[in-house]
Amino acid sequence: ELAPQEADLLNLRGISHRRTGAPERAIRDYTRALEQDPVSDLYLRNRAAARIDAGQFDQALTDIEDALVLNPNNGEAYNILGDLHHAQDQLESAEAAYLAGLEVAPFHALLYIGLSNIEMDRKNPRRAITYLDQVLKLAPGHAVAYRKRAVAKATLGDRNAALEDTNAALRIDPDLADAYADRGVIYLLSDLPELAIRDLNAAIERAPENGNTWYNRGRARLKLNDPAAAASDLETALRLAPDHVQAFLSLADARKNLGEPQAALAALEGAIAAGGAPVVSMLQAYLKSSLRGYGGAETGVYDAATRDALIACLNTPSC
């Protein structure tokens, strides 16, 4: 039988496994801890969070409901319940959980962050900023809140303010990979690809499994007229995120610039496979405006005529 202090050690080990991206191992450790102390709402909360990471949503709901029965006034339990609903795109239920948490824990910063995430999903960055302002009143050194507020400000087109918040996040946490990635995108959108690559390098060093960061570095390298390096980054992005439509489209640009029209066509067909009819319609609209003699309609159907037109475009330098 485990001694109580061993259960605590298992809980700590579970936390470590979650931080390193191993939720299944975390679940095993939390389960063993609960065998020793089955009425620990802490262990139940932690196992619920790990089960969300692992996509075990039904089991996570059972754990977090049990935790709330044991301790109905715990704000973190409501935060995890909100995260569970949010992970399943149940925005109204997630919002209700976060707001219920604020009723019992009005100074819990993560509940406001959860609400800000919902508002970003609803395409309401101004409302998200309001919640993040509240986080920073409660916890002025909250790096993640600065980073998320930067994203909201960038969405509103205020790149300078976004850059200030990203810099603040990195002063607090110099290893925050997402902040480097965000600042890299700000520099990319500001037509500063060298600075973008510097920050995207830092993001990749800290979080090499993020396909979107490799995609953005590929875009920056395209801006610097380095299609070979761009193609390498974009292929890595697609290994990590196989349905990344924009990475396929950028890879097609890189392959065309390298004089490889067949490889470029394969990349475009990858984008079509990942994105379906909307991608076909977009390509048909591009062909209509860029390829002389093309008069096809924007049907969203990838037929032989569209394929032939794409091949012609890829073999035409001005297209």
C-alpha atoms as one frame of an Amber mdcrd trajectory, in Angstrom:
protein
   0.000   0.000   0.000   1.235   3.463  -0.826   2.093   5.789   2.004   0.336
   9.201   1.849   3.569  10.975   0.944   4.024   8.554  -1.954   0.600   9.591
  -3.285   1.772  13.195  -3.212   4.904  12.213  -5.112   2.786  10.420  -7.711
   0.700  13.561  -8.085   3.847  15.641  -8.638   5.121  13.118 -11.155   1.807
  13.313 -12.978   2.147  17.087 -13.170   5.616  16.659 -14.663   4.298  14.209
 -17.274   1.599  16.675 -18.332   4.143  19.450 -18.755   6.248  17.246 -21.029
   3.277  16.211 -23.180   2.684  12.716 -21.767  -0.932  12.802 -20.505  -1.378
   9.012 -20.512   1.522   8.628 -18.082   0.079  11.427 -15.980  -3.289   9.669
 -15.861  -1.635   6.473 -14.594   0.128   8.355 -11.815  -2.988  10.263 -10.753
  -4.969   7.009 -10.759  -2.428   5.375  -8.462  -2.558   8.414  -6.175  -6.357
   8.174  -6.066  -6.121   4.530  -5.061  -4.447   5.797  -1.899  -6.702   8.816
  -1.415  -9.957   8.390  -3.388 -11.551  11.555  -1.971  -8.783  13.932  -3.025
 -10.423  16.592  -5.168  -6.898  17.751  -6.137  -5.982  14.404  -7.685  -9.373
  14.216  -9.394  -8.918  17.704 -10.863  -5.460  16.868 -12.095  -6.590  13.598
 -13.665  -9.469  15.402 -15.356  -7.041  17.920 -16.872  -4.785  15.125 -18.116
  -7.774  13.326 -19.584  -8.698  16.476 -21.506  -5.163  16.503 -22.927  -5.609
  12.860 -23.946  -9.035  13.460 -25.525 -10.804  11.321 -22.899 -13.646  13.775
 -22.517 -16.297  11.536 -20.934 -13.899  10.299 -18.250 -12.690  13.865 -17.662
 -16.273  15.002 -17.070 -16.799  12.262 -14.486 -13.608  13.231 -12.662 -14.327
  16.950 -12.568 -17.943  16.445 -11.483 -16.715  14.209  -8.655 -14.167  16.870
  -7.689 -16.901  19.518  -7.547 -19.046  17.301  -5.316 -16.114  17.041  -2.923
 -15.255  20.755  -3.118 -17.947  22.884  -4.769 -16.141  26.160  -4.053 -12.925
  25.438  -5.929 -12.362  27.872  -8.789  -9.788  25.644 -10.489 -12.348  22.847
 -10.814 -14.669  25.194 -12.692 -11.735  26.295 -14.817 -11.043  22.679 -15.795
 -14.746  22.134 -16.487 -14.694  25.176 -18.761 -11.577  23.902 -20.522 -13.294
  20.538 -21.032 -16.291  22.150 -22.748 -14.027  24.469 -24.737 -11.987  21.506
 -26.017 -15.249  20.156 -27.479 -16.253  23.533 -29.013 -19.116  23.866 -26.520
 -18.642  27.607 -26.097 -21.817  28.400 -24.171 -21.223  25.595 -21.664 -17.583
  26.621 -21.292 -18.578  30.234 -20.654 -21.133  29.155 -18.053 -18.490  27.084
 -16.244 -15.964  29.925 -16.138 -18.594  32.388 -14.914 -19.735  29.924 -12.232
 -16.127  29.676 -11.134 -15.864  33.444 -10.777 -18.847  33.399  -8.428 -16.879
  31.289  -5.950 -13.351  32.470  -6.855 -13.579  36.047  -8.219  -9.798  36.508
  -8.207  -8.929  33.363 -10.170  -6.960  34.649 -13.180  -7.283  31.507 -15.305
 -11.070  31.836 -15.360 -10.702  35.222 -17.065  -8.207  33.718 -19.507 -10.738
  31.004 -20.328 -13.371  33.657 -21.030 -10.912  35.535 -23.246 -10.287  32.360
 -25.261 -14.007  32.020 -25.873 -14.285  35.606 -27.064 -11.401  35.065 -29.501
 -13.245  32.026 -30.864 -16.289  34.249 -31.267 -14.195  36.750 -33.264 -14.576
  39.350 -30.515 -11.009  40.430 -29.674 -12.082  43.644 -27.927 -14.085  41.663
 -25.403 -11.145  39.270 -25.019  -8.874  42.217 -24.221 -11.283  43.322 -21.484
 -10.930  39.953 -19.768  -7.139  39.923 -20.214  -6.897  43.409 -18.726  -8.610
  41.976 -15.663  -6.069  39.141 -15.493  -3.212  41.625 -15.549  -4.809  43.633
 -12.750  -4.953  40.484 -10.657  -1.551  39.133 -11.734   0.662  41.825 -13.293
   3.406  39.289 -14.017   1.225  36.879 -16.003   3.244  36.245 -19.172   0.553
  34.181 -20.882  -2.009  36.970 -20.410   0.349  39.469 -22.072   0.902  37.012
 -24.913  -2.821  36.413 -25.429  -3.561  40.135 -25.277  -0.898  40.661 -27.940
  -2.712  38.200 -30.219  -6.012  40.014 -29.663  -4.423  43.392 -30.418  -2.754
  42.017 -33.540  -6.152  40.709 -34.670  -7.425  44.278 -34.397  -4.509  45.461
 -36.556  -2.643  47.236 -33.751   0.780  45.681 -34.365   2.708  48.175 -32.257
   0.590  47.486 -29.182   0.796  43.761 -29.901   4.572  44.002 -30.087   4.682
  45.814 -26.720   2.649  43.063 -25.066   4.739  40.311 -26.654   7.908  41.987
 -25.432   6.398  42.211 -21.953   5.555  38.494 -22.022   9.129  37.612 -22.983
  10.633  39.840 -20.306   8.621  37.857 -17.757   9.199  34.439 -19.343  12.134
  34.347 -21.787  11.297  30.735 -22.695   7.686  31.310 -23.764   7.784  29.698
 -27.204   4.357  30.976 -28.288   5.417  34.566 -27.645   8.464  34.193 -29.891
   6.237  32.639 -32.556   3.696  35.468 -32.254   6.357  38.166 -32.451   7.812
  36.426 -35.488   4.434  36.652 -37.225   4.132  40.340 -36.310   7.515  40.975
 -37.908   6.518  38.886 -40.933   3.337  40.910 -41.418   5.416  44.082 -41.035
   7.658  42.922 -43.926  10.655  42.320 -41.656  11.478  38.696 -42.561  14.979
  38.700 -41.023  13.579  39.632 -37.607  10.747  37.151 -38.124  13.211  34.326
 -38.732  15.193  35.259 -35.614  12.116  34.894 -33.411  10.753  31.856 -35.232
  14.130  30.167 -34.732  13.770  30.825 -31.004  10.233  29.406 -31.025  11.297
  26.266 -32.889  14.209  25.746 -30.496  11.773  25.725 -27.580   8.788  23.965
 -29.220   9.931  22.045 -32.312   6.646  20.136 -32.697   4.569  23.203 -33.613
   3.877  22.888 -37.331   2.530  26.420 -37.636   5.866  27.896 -36.555   7.696
  25.956 -39.281   5.073  27.202 -41.750   5.653  30.813 -40.794   9.428  30.441
 -41.036   8.900  28.990 -44.493   6.860  32.061 -45.429   9.621  34.320 -44.145
  12.201  32.454 -46.212  10.038  32.847 -49.295  10.058  36.594 -48.676  13.864
  36.419 -48.611  13.874  34.583 -51.981  15.196  31.359 -50.480  12.728  28.810
 -51.892  14.882  25.763 -51.098  15.035  26.572 -47.377  11.358  27.564 -47.474
  10.402  24.220 -49.033  12.308  22.354 -46.324  10.493  24.258 -43.555   7.104
  23.826 -45.225   7.597  20.084 -45.648   8.434  19.867 -41.941   5.272  21.849
 -41.174   3.234  19.344 -43.162   4.797  16.372 -41.410   3.678  17.902 -38.130
   0.314  19.225 -39.395  -0.696  17.132 -42.435  -3.885  19.120 -43.140  -2.286
  22.587 -43.085  -3.799  24.072 -46.255  -1.727  27.266 -46.207   1.487  25.265
 -45.838   0.591  23.284 -48.971  -0.110  26.505 -50.878   3.167  28.094 -49.775
   5.017  24.893 -50.650   3.544  25.127 -54.148   5.001  28.652 -54.431   8.399
  27.421 -53.280   8.399  24.493 -55.698   7.362  26.713 -58.590  10.163  29.139
 -57.755  12.578  26.204 -57.785  11.434  25.254 -61.290   9.606  22.121 -60.139
   6.091  22.397 -61.598   5.128  18.775 -60.937   6.077  19.060 -57.284   4.176
  22.357 -57.129   1.091  20.675 -58.592   1.364  17.903 -56.021   1.413  20.549
 -53.270  -1.678  22.247 -54.717  -3.471  18.921 -54.871  -2.487  18.355 -51.250
  -4.154  21.666 -50.387  -7.266  20.587 -52.288  -7.360  17.238 -50.472  -7.043
  19.017 -47.114  -9.358  21.951 -47.789 -11.898  20.678 -50.304 -14.194  22.821
 -52.435 -13.319  26.215 -50.883  -9.674  25.724 -51.876 -10.683  24.727 -55.420
 -12.879  27.830 -55.714 -10.019  30.030 -54.501  -7.634  28.509 -57.057 -10.197
  28.890 -59.820 -10.633  32.556 -58.935  -6.850  33.012 -59.014  -6.602  31.319
 -62.420  -9.356  33.548 -63.769  -7.435  36.680 -62.764  -3.911  35.473 -63.546
  -3.936  32.990 -66.442  -4.665  34.454 -69.844  -7.368  32.557 -71.665  -8.801
  30.799 -68.633 -12.551  31.272 -68.456 -13.640  28.576 -66.041 -16.286  29.202
 -63.411 -15.665  29.060 -59.675 -17.475  25.762 -59.242 -15.399  24.321 -56.394
 -15.060  21.127 -58.426 -11.554  19.926 -59.203 -12.055  18.719 -62.758  -9.688
  18.045 -65.643 -10.020  21.598 -66.976  -8.989  23.081 -63.630  -6.050  20.687
 -63.366  -4.875  21.537 -66.889  -5.137  25.244 -66.089  -3.079  24.805 -62.916
  -0.389  22.978 -64.895  -0.358  25.802 -67.439  -0.095  28.389 -64.674   2.753
  26.564 -62.973   4.665  26.550 -66.257   4.023  30.264 -66.892   6.485  32.570
 -65.067   4.032  35.475 -64.904   1.145  33.406 -63.492
